[in-house]
Amino acid sequence: MKILSIDIETFSDIDLGKCGVYRYADSLNFHILLFGYSIDGAPVEVIDLASGDQLPEFIIDAILNGEVIKTAFNAQFERVCLMKYLSCLLNKTIYLNPSSWCCSEVQAAMLGLPHSLDSVGKVLKLEDQKMSEGKVLIRYFCMPCKATAANGGRVRNMPSDAPEKWKLFKKYNIRDVEVELAIREKLKGYPMPDKEQEFYVLDQKINDRGLLVDMKLVEEAISCDRQFTVAATERAYELTGLENPNSVAQLKGWLRERGVEVESLSKKAVIDLVEETEGEVEEALKLRLLMAKTSVKKYEAIERAVCCDGRVHGLFQFYGANRTGRWSGRLVQFQNLPQNHLKDLNLARDLIKKGKFEDVELLFGNTPSVLSELIRTNFIPKEKHRFIVADFSAIEARVISWLAGENWRLEVFSSHGKIYEAAASMMFHVPIESITKGSPLRQKGKISELACGYGGGVGALKAMGALDMGVQEYELQGLIDNWRAANPHIVRLWWEVDKAAIEAVKQRTRTSTHGIIFTYKSGMLFVTLPSGRNLVYVKPKLRINKFGREGLTYEGIGTTKKWERIETYGPKIVENIIQAIARDLLAEAMLRLNKTGFIIVAHVHDEVICEVPDGKSSVEEICNIMSEPVQWSKGLPLKADGYECSFYQKD
């Protein structure tokens, strides 16, 4: 046996979507119902565990054997569930090393395909598709049911409760293995590169390891939020007299009666209105902002997902963003945690944990904002350890400067690194020494750097908060023009990439620019990065775009979350390329840290969090490892900064 293809059907009383596979399988009421498998592509067999069948010894041996490759679509699910199942069956802790597992979902994602078995099958137009009856059958057999007089008061449906449905469910299990086999057959010409498999294995080990949670803080924060929300809501009822002060229509009417006409009650609109109003109107608007604060949802997500070991697992989806290959967040959305700006996080944490909520309001004000800023601090290192957090400095700005050959920027990054000041100096032709941290010119340099690197215009500057930073609207186009004039090589990169991509598709050929190779092959556009990894645009076509010129389109998951045709152009392709290169640099750095013996527990775009024993290693050592040059990125000045902390936070 060389390859064991697997699909399992399972039962648990834990919500898989809300809690993740680790918590799902951690339940005492977790069971594997069906085990579908194929050995080396042979016809699929199914083992009916729910009806009393047992896993054969040769299957158990194959699962445990590191020489036998196990494959599945979303292999993490099968691997984690089988770890729990075999640990119970064999009465000892079983760890299934991900090094002998291959995930066909990841392989599909690397080719720009969707992340679901059903969708991949449809895009590839497989002869046998995933069975549509599956959702109903999963609800029936894999989830608890409501006890009723009609079903005899049972809370779970067994095979004997619906034999015909069970027979169909077994066919569904077999079909899933067949679809996974068909996907691998279709994609066999595009195997997952060894380096990406190495990254995937590391990713799985990080997810297996998880992050320890301060559950006392989580529980008290949820309690605090409930008390605060009740008090704020009661005050809103008292102040407005409305039947439902959370109702947009009712609050608009109440405001209208007081001479305030509003089109929107969005967060930004309400914040702006607060500045213009006073008295009871101002208070009502502030109450709306407080009641709309969603920080508690993160705490509740942590509470749902935490396992019996006190850790949250499975926070990261490998290749979750298949335009770039970056990781995406799961469950708690670690990539999207609020920043912390409180001067004394320790005090705020201690007060919440001790239930001294009135003191929090007294000392810090705006309790929901305090809870929001404390979300990161729920994650703590294990005993006698601390976190060392390190991140690449201005990684995307460095990568685009390197790729475009914008030498003045590379000189900045190789020396003092003050890119905002240097950008302002180049844009406004003033000495860099005259631009201080609080200078209006530095603000203009900063906002231009953040908004203009990927072809952004006036809208991008506004979205980045240029007007809130004090820039006047009439100045916006001038900032764009000045930034582009100061960065001609980056502007040239946008349009040479645009030209190379269009030519590759139009001529069905291979083109290159700036060390990036564009190849049209088998109905796909492959964009080969300096690392050798490909970004893939599915079924590219040329159409007249929104700018009135010939542009590239391709198929992918769009803003509607559906598979559709998407427009792109040079600056957007450059953005994908730059973020993809930054991802590769982070992955390489994580691999180096892992091989050096550091325990990585989390990572975010350009940042790595290591759980390090007290008294061992240092910020400097980790930053030095992250800053080591990569063979394929010669001349790229990498720099990492870091800090230590006793709970996760932004420095």
C-alpha positions in Angstrom: 0.0 0.0 0.0 1.4 3.4 -1.0 -1.6 5.8 -0.9 -4.7 5.5 1.4 -7.5 7.9 0.3 -9.9 8.6 3.1 -13.3 10.3 3.8 -15.1 9.9 7.1 -18.6 10.8 8.3 -18.8 11.7 12.0 -21.2 12.7 14.8 -20.6 15.2 17.6 -22.8 17.4 19.8 -20.4 20.3 19.1 -21.1 22.7 16.2 -18.2 22.1 13.7 -18.6 25.4 11.9 -18.6 27.5 15.1 -16.1 25.6 17.2 -13.7 24.0 14.7 -12.6 20.4 14.3 -10.3 20.2 17.3 -13.2 21.1 19.8 -15.6 19.0 17.7 -13.5 15.9 18.1 -12.7 16.8 21.7 -16.3 16.1 22.8 -17.1 12.9 24.8 -20.0 12.5 22.3 -17.7 12.4 19.2 -18.0 9.2 17.0 -16.8 8.2 13.6 -19.8 6.7 11.8 -18.4 5.7 8.4 -14.9 5.2 7.1 -14.7 5.4 3.3 -11.4 4.5 1.7 -9.5 3.5 -1.4 -6.1 1.8 -1.5 -3.9 3.0 -4.4 -6.9 4.1 -6.4 -8.8 0.8 -6.2 -12.6 0.8 -5.9 -13.9 2.5 -2.7 -14.8 0.5 0.3 -16.8 1.7 3.3 -16.6 0.5 6.9 -19.8 1.0 8.8 -18.5 1.8 12.3 -21.9 3.1 13.5 -23.4 -0.4 12.8 -20.8 -2.3 14.7 -18.0 -2.8 12.1 -14.4 -2.4 13.2 -11.5 -0.8 11.4 -9.3 -3.6 10.1 -5.8 -3.9 11.5 -4.2 -3.3 8.1 -6.1 0.1 7.9 -5.0 1.1 11.4 -1.4 0.1 10.6 -1.6 2.2 7.4 -2.9 5.2 9.2 -0.1 4.9 11.8 2.6 4.2 9.2 4.6 7.3 8.2 5.6 5.6 4.9 2.0 5.3 3.7 0.6 8.6 2.2 -2.9 9.5 3.5 -4.9 11.8 1.3 -8.2 13.6 1.9 -10.0 16.8 0.9 -9.4 19.0 3.9 -7.1 16.4 5.4 -6.9 18.2 8.7 -10.5 17.1 9.5 -9.7 13.4 8.9 -6.4 13.5 10.6 -7.6 15.3 13.8 -10.7 13.1 14.0 -8.7 9.9 13.5 -6.2 11.0 16.2 -9.1 11.2 18.7 -10.7 8.0 17.5 -7.5 5.9 17.6 -6.5 7.4 21.0 -9.7 6.1 22.4 -9.6 2.8 20.5 -6.0 1.9 21.4 -6.2 3.5 24.9 -3.2 5.7 24.5 -2.4 9.1 23.1 -1.9 8.8 19.3 -0.4 11.7 17.3 -0.7 11.5 13.6 2.2 13.3 12.1 1.0 15.5 9.2 4.2 14.7 7.3 2.5 11.6 5.8 -0.7 13.4 4.9 -1.6 15.2 1.6 -4.5 17.6 1.3 -6.2 17.8 -2.1 -8.0 20.9 -0.9 -4.6 22.7 -0.6 -3.5 21.3 -4.0 -6.7 22.7 -5.6 -6.3 26.0 -3.8 -2.8 26.4 -5.2 -4.3 26.2 -8.7 -6.8 29.0 -7.9 -9.7 26.6 -7.3 -12.4 26.9 -4.5 -12.0 25.5 -1.0 -15.0 23.1 -1.1 -15.2 19.6 -2.5 -18.5 20.3 -4.2 -17.3 23.5 -5.9 -14.0 22.1 -7.1 -15.9 19.1 -8.7 -18.2 21.6 -10.5 -15.3 23.8 -11.7 -13.4 20.8 -13.0 -16.6 19.4 -14.5 -16.0 15.9 -13.1 -18.2 13.1 -14.4 -19.3 12.1 -10.9 -20.2 15.1 -8.7 -20.6 15.2 -4.9 -24.2 14.0 -4.0 -26.6 16.9 -3.4 -28.5 14.7 -0.8 -25.5 15.0 1.5 -26.5 18.1 3.5 -29.8 16.6 4.6 -28.2 13.3 5.5 -25.5 15.1 7.5 -28.1 17.0 9.4 -30.0 13.8 10.2 -27.1 11.5 11.2 -24.2 13.8 12.2 -25.9 16.3 14.5 -28.1 16.0 17.6 -31.9 16.0 16.9 -34.6 17.5 19.0 -36.4 15.1 21.3 -40.1 14.9 20.3 -43.0 12.6 21.0 -42.9 11.4 17.4 -39.3 10.2 17.6 -39.6 8.7 21.1 -37.7 11.4 22.8 -34.3 10.5 21.2 -31.6 13.2 20.8 -29.7 11.4 18.1 -30.7 9.5 14.9 -29.1 6.1 14.5 -28.9 3.9 11.3 -31.7 1.8 12.6 -34.0 4.8 12.8 -33.9 5.3 9.0 -32.3 2.3 7.2 -33.0 3.6 3.7 -31.4 7.0 4.6 -28.5 5.2 6.1 -28.0 3.1 2.9 -28.0 6.4 0.9 -25.5 7.9 3.4 -23.1 5.1 2.8 -23.3 5.8 -0.9 -22.7 9.5 -0.2 -19.5 8.5 1.8 -18.3 6.4 -1.1 -19.0 9.2 -3.6 -16.9 11.7 -1.6 -13.9 9.4 -1.8 -14.5 8.9 -5.5 -14.7 12.7 -6.1 -11.5 13.3 -4.1 -9.8 10.6 -6.3 -11.1 12.2 -9.4 -9.8 15.6 -8.3 -6.3 14.2 -7.6 -6.4 12.5 -11.0 -7.3 15.8 -12.7 -4.6 17.7 -10.9 -1.9 15.1 -11.1 0.1 17.2 -13.6 0.3 19.9 -11.0 1.7 18.2 -7.8 2.2 20.2 -4.6 5.8 21.4 -4.5 8.0 19.8 -1.8 8.6 23.2 -0.2 4.8 23.9 0.0 4.3 20.4 1.6 6.9 21.3 4.1 5.1 24.6 4.9 1.8 22.7 5.1 3.3 20.2 7.6 4.6 23.1 9.8 1.2 24.8 9.5 -0.6 21.6 10.8 1.8 21.3 13.7 1.1 24.9 14.7 -2.6 24.3 14.5 -2.2 21.1 16.5 -0.2 23.0 19.2 -2.7 25.7 19.6 -2.7 28.7 21.9 -3.3 28.7 25.7 -6.3 30.8 26.8 -6.8 32.8 30.0 -10.3 31.5 30.6 -10.8 33.6 33.7 -10.4 36.7 31.6 -12.7 35.3 28.8 -15.5 34.5 31.3 -15.3 37.8 33.2 -15.1 39.8 30.0 -18.3 38.2 28.7 -20.0 38.8 32.0 -18.8 42.4 32.0 -20.1 43.0 28.5 -23.5 41.6 29.4 -23.8 43.8 32.4 -22.7 46.8 30.4 -25.0 46.1 27.5 -28.0 45.7 29.8 -27.2 49.0 31.5 -26.7 50.9 28.2 -29.9 49.4 26.7 -31.9 50.4 29.8 -30.6 53.9 29.5 -31.4 54.1 25.8 -35.0 53.0 26.5 -35.2 55.6 29.3 -33.7 58.4 27.2 -35.6 57.8 23.9 -38.8 56.2 25.0 -38.6 54.0 21.9 -40.0 50.5 21.7 -36.6 49.4 20.3 -33.8 51.9 20.5 -31.6 49.5 18.4 -34.0 49.9 15.5 -32.5 52.1 12.7 -35.9 53.3 11.5 -37.2 54.2 15.0 -34.0 56.0 16.0 -34.0 57.9 12.7 -37.5 59.0 13.5 -36.6 60.1 17.0 -33.7 62.1 15.7 -35.9 63.7 13.0 -38.3 64.9 15.7 -35.3 66.7 17.2 -34.2 68.3 14.0 -31.5 65.9 13.0 -31.9 64.3 9.5 -29.6 61.4 8.8 -29.3 59.1 5.8 -27.2 56.5 7.6 -26.6 55.2 11.1 -23.4 53.4 10.2 -20.5 53.5 12.7 -18.7 56.2 10.8 -21.8 58.3 10.3 -22.7 58.1 14.0 -19.2 59.1 15.1 -19.3 62.1 12.8 -22.8 63.0 14.2 -21.6 62.8 17.8 -19.1 65.6 17.0 -22.0 67.9 15.7 -24.6 67.3 18.4 -25.1 67.8 22.1 -27.4 67.0 24.9 -29.8 64.0 24.7 -29.1 63.5 21.0 -25.4 63.2 21.6 -26.0 60.8 24.4 -28.4 58.6 22.3 -25.8 58.4 19.5 -23.1 57.5 22.0 -25.3 54.8 23.4 -25.9 53.4 19.9 -22.1 53.2 19.4 -21.7 51.4 22.8 -24.5 48.9 22.1 -23.1 48.2 18.6 -19.7 47.2 19.9 -19.0 43.6 18.9 -15.9 42.9 20.9 -17.8 40.2 23.0 -18.2 38.1 19.9 -14.5 37.4 19.8 -14.6 36.3 23.5 -17.6 34.0 22.8 -15.7 32.5 19.8 -12.7 31.8 22.0 -15.0 30.3 24.7 -16.7 28.0 22.1 -13.4 26.8 20.5 -11.3 26.2 23.6 -10.5 22.4 24.1 -10.1 20.4 27.3 -6.3 21.2 27.3 -7.2 24.9 27.8 -5.9 25.8 24.3 -7.6 27.0 21.1 -6.5 25.0 18.1 -7.0 25.3 14.3 -6.9 29.1 14.0 -5.1 29.1 10.7 -6.1 28.0 7.2 -3.2 27.1 5.1 -3.4 28.7 1.6 -6.7 30.3 2.7 -6.2 33.2 0.3 -5.5 31.5 -2.9 -4.8 34.7 -4.9 -1.6 35.1 -2.8 -1.2 31.8 -0.8 -1.4 33.7 2.5 -3.0 32.1 5.5 -6.5 33.1 6.5 -8.0 33.1 9.9 -10.5 30.6 11.4 -12.8 30.7 14.4 -11.4 33.7 16.3 -10.0 35.4 13.1 -6.6 35.9 14.6 -5.6 38.1 11.5 -8.3 40.6 12.5 -7.9 41.3 16.2 -8.3 44.9 17.5 -5.2 46.7 18.4 -4.4 47.7 21.9 -3.6 51.3 23.0 -4.3 51.3 26.7 -1.4 52.5 28.8 -1.8 49.9 31.5 -3.0 46.6 30.0 -2.0 44.7 33.1 -4.3 46.8 35.3 -7.2 46.6 32.9 -6.8 42.8 32.7 -6.6 42.4 36.4 -9.7 44.5 37.0 -11.8 42.6 34.5 -10.6 39.2 35.9 -11.5 40.3 39.5 -15.0 41.5 38.3 -14.3 45.1 39.2 -16.2 46.4 36.2 -17.1 49.8 37.8 -13.4 50.5 38.4 -12.8 49.8 34.7 -15.3 52.4 33.7 -14.0 54.8 36.3 -10.3 54.5 35.4 -10.5 53.8 31.6 -14.0 54.9 30.5 -15.8 53.3 27.6 -15.9 49.7 28.9 -16.6 48.1 25.4 -13.5 49.7 24.0 -11.5 48.3 26.9 -12.8 44.8 26.3 -12.0 45.2 22.6 -8.4 46.2 23.4 -8.0 43.2 25.8 -9.0 40.6 23.2 -5.4 39.9 22.2 -4.4 39.5 25.9 -6.7 36.4 26.2 -3.8 34.4 24.6 -1.1 33.6 27.1 2.1 31.4 27.2 2.2 28.2 29.2 3.7 28.3 32.7 7.4 29.3 32.9 7.3 30.6 29.3 6.8 34.0 27.7 5.9 35.1 24.2 8.5 36.5 21.9 6.7 38.4 19.1 8.7 39.4 16.0 7.5 40.9 12.7 9.0 42.0 9.4 9.4 45.8 9.2 7.5 47.4 6.3 7.7 44.1 4.4 5.4 44.9 1.4 7.1 48.3 0.9 10.5 46.6 0.9 9.4 43.9 -1.5 7.9 46.2 -4.1 10.9 48.5 -3.9 13.2 45.5 -4.5 11.1 44.0 -7.3 10.7 47.3 -9.1 14.3 48.4 -8.6 13.4 51.6 -6.9 16.9 52.2 -5.6 16.4 55.3 -3.4 13.9 53.3 -1.4 16.2 50.3 -1.1 18.9 52.7 0.3 16.4 53.9 2.9 15.6 50.4 4.0 19.3 49.5 4.1 20.0 52.4 6.3 17.7 54.4 8.7 14.4 52.7 7.4 12.3 55.9 7.7 10.3 55.4 4.6 7.5 57.9 5.5 10.0 60.7 6.0 12.0 59.7 3.0 8.8 59.5 0.8 7.8 63.0 1.9 11.3 64.3 1.2 11.1 62.9 -2.3 7.6 64.0 -2.9 7.9 67.6 -1.7 11.7 68.1 -2.4 12.6 69.1 1.1 15.5 67.8 3.3 14.6 64.6 5.2 16.0 66.2 8.4 13.2 68.8 8.3 10.5 66.2 8.6 9.8 65.3 12.2 7.5 62.6 13.5 4.6 65.1 14.1 5.1 66.9 10.8 2.2 67.4 8.4 4.5 66.4 5.6 5.3 63.0 7.3 1.6 62.4 7.6 1.2 63.0 3.9 4.2 60.8 3.1 2.7 58.0 5.3 -0.8 58.1 3.9 0.6 58.2 0.3 2.8 55.1 1.1 -0.1 53.2 2.5 -2.5 54.1 -0.3 -0.5 54.5 -3.5 1.7 51.4 -3.8 -0.8 49.4 -5.9 -2.2 52.1 -8.1 -4.5 53.6 -5.5 -6.2 56.9 -6.4 -8.3 59.5 -4.5 -10.7 56.8 -3.3 -7.8 54.8 -1.8 -6.5 57.8 0.0 -9.9 58.5 1.5 -10.4 54.9 2.5 -7.0 55.0 4.3 -8.2 58.0 6.3 -6.4 60.8 4.6 -9.2 63.3 5.3 -9.3 62.3 9.0 -5.5 62.8 9.2 -6.0 66.5 8.2 -5.3 66.3 4.5 -7.6 68.6 2.5 -9.7 67.0 -0.3 -8.1 69.4 -2.9 -4.7 68.0 -2.0 -5.5 64.4 -2.7 -4.7 64.2 -6.4 -1.5 66.1 -5.9 -0.4 63.5 -3.3 -1.0 60.8 -5.9 0.9 62.6 -8.6 3.8 63.5 -6.3 4.1 59.9 -5.1 4.1 58.4 -8.6 6.6 61.0 -9.7 8.9 60.0 -6.8 8.5 56.3 -7.6 8.7 55.9 -11.4 10.1 52.4 -11.3 7.1 51.1 -9.2 4.7 52.8 -11.7 6.6 51.1 -14.5 6.4 47.8 -12.7 2.5 48.0 -12.7 2.2 48.5 -16.4 5.0 46.1 -17.5 3.3 43.4 -15.4 0.0 44.3 -17.0 1.5 44.1 -20.5 3.3 40.8 -19.8 0.1 39.2 -18.4 -2.0 40.3 -21.4 0.6 39.2 -23.9 1.0 35.8 -22.3 -2.8 35.2 -22.5 -3.3 36.8 -26.0 -0.4 34.9 -27.6 -0.8 31.7 -25.5 2.9 32.0 -24.7 5.4 32.7 -22.0 6.6 36.3 -21.1 8.5 37.8 -18.3 9.3 41.1 -16.6 11.2 42.0 -13.4 12.0 38.4 -12.7 8.3 37.3 -12.8 7.4 34.8 -15.4 3.9 34.6 -17.0 2.9 31.4 -18.7 -0.3 30.5 -20.4 -0.9 26.7 -20.2 -3.9 24.4 -20.2 -6.4 27.3 -19.9 -4.6 28.9 -16.9 -2.2 31.8 -16.4 0.7 30.8 -14.2 2.6 33.6 -12.6 6.0 32.3 -11.4 7.4 34.1 -8.4 11.1 34.4 -7.4 10.6 31.6 -5.0 9.5 29.3 -7.8 5.9 29.1 -6.5 3.1 29.8 -9.0 0.1 32.0 -8.6 -2.7 30.7 -10.9 -5.4 32.6 -12.7 -8.1 30.2 -13.9 -9.5 30.5 -17.5 -8.0 33.9 -18.2 -9.7 36.0 -21.0 -9.2 39.5 -22.4 -12.0 41.9 -22.3 -12.5 45.7 -22.4 -12.3 46.7 -18.7 -13.7 49.5 -16.7 -10.9 51.8 -17.9 -12.0 51.4 -21.5 -9.0 49.4 -22.5 -8.1 45.7 -23.1 -7.7 44.0 -19.7 -7.4 40.6 -18.1 -10.2 38.7 -16.5 -10.3 35.3 -14.9 -12.5 32.9 -12.9 -12.4 32.8 -9.1 -14.3 33.5 -5.9 -15.5 37.1 -6.1 -16.9 39.6 -3.7 -20.3 37.7 -3.9 -18.5 34.6 -2.4 -19.5 32.8 -5.6 -17.4 31.5 -8.5 -17.5 34.2 -11.1 -15.5 36.1 -13.7 -13.3 38.8 -12.1 -11.5 41.8 -13.7 -7.9 42.5 -12.8 -5.1 44.8 -14.1 -1.4 45.6 -13.6 -1.5 47.2 -10.2 -3.8 44.6 -8.8 -1.7 41.8 -10.1 1.4 43.5 -8.6 -0.4 43.6 -5.3 -1.0 39.8 -5.4 2.6 39.2 -6.4 4.0 41.4 -3.6 1.8 39.9 -0.9 2.6 36.4 -2.3 6.4 37.1 -2.1 5.9 38.5 1.5 4.1 35.3 2.4 6.9 33.2 1.0 9.4 35.2 3.1 7.4 34.6 6.2 7.0 30.9 5.5 10.7 30.6 5.0 11.4 32.5 8.2 8.9 30.2 10.1 10.7 27.1 8.8 14.1 28.5 9.9 12.7 29.2 13.4 11.1 25.8 13.6 14.4 24.1 12.6 16.3 26.1 15.2 13.9 24.7 17.8 11.6 27.6 18.4 7.9 26.7 19.2 5.7 28.8 16.9 2.1 29.1 18.3 0.7 31.8 16.0 1.5 34.1 13.1 -0.2 37.0 11.3 0.8 38.1 7.8 4.3 39.5 8.7 4.4 38.4 12.4 5.4 35.3 14.3 4.6 34.5 17.9 6.9 32.0 19.7 6.3 30.4 23.1 9.8 30.5 24.6 11.0 29.1 28.0 11.9 31.8 30.6 15.6 32.6 30.6 16.2 31.1 27.1 16.8 32.9 23.8 16.0 36.5 23.1 14.2 38.9 20.8 17.4 39.6 19.1 18.0 36.0 18.2 14.6 35.5 16.7 14.8 38.8 14.8 18.2 37.8 13.4 16.8 34.4 12.2 13.9 36.1 10.5 16.1 38.7 8.8 18.4 36.1 7.3 18.6 36.5 3.5 16.8 34.0 1.3 18.6 32.6 -1.7 16.0 33.7 -4.2 15.7 37.3 -2.8 19.3 38.6 -3.1 19.5 42.4 -2.6 16.2 42.5 -0.6 17.0 44.3 2.8 14.9 42.3 5.4 14.6 43.6 8.9 12.6 42.2 11.8 11.6 43.9 15.1 10.2 42.3 18.2 9.4 42.3 21.9 8.6 40.0 24.8 5.3 39.8 26.6 3.5 37.7 29.3 0.3 37.8 27.2 -0.2 38.5 23.5 -0.3 42.2 22.7 0.8 44.8 20.1 3.9 46.6 21.3 
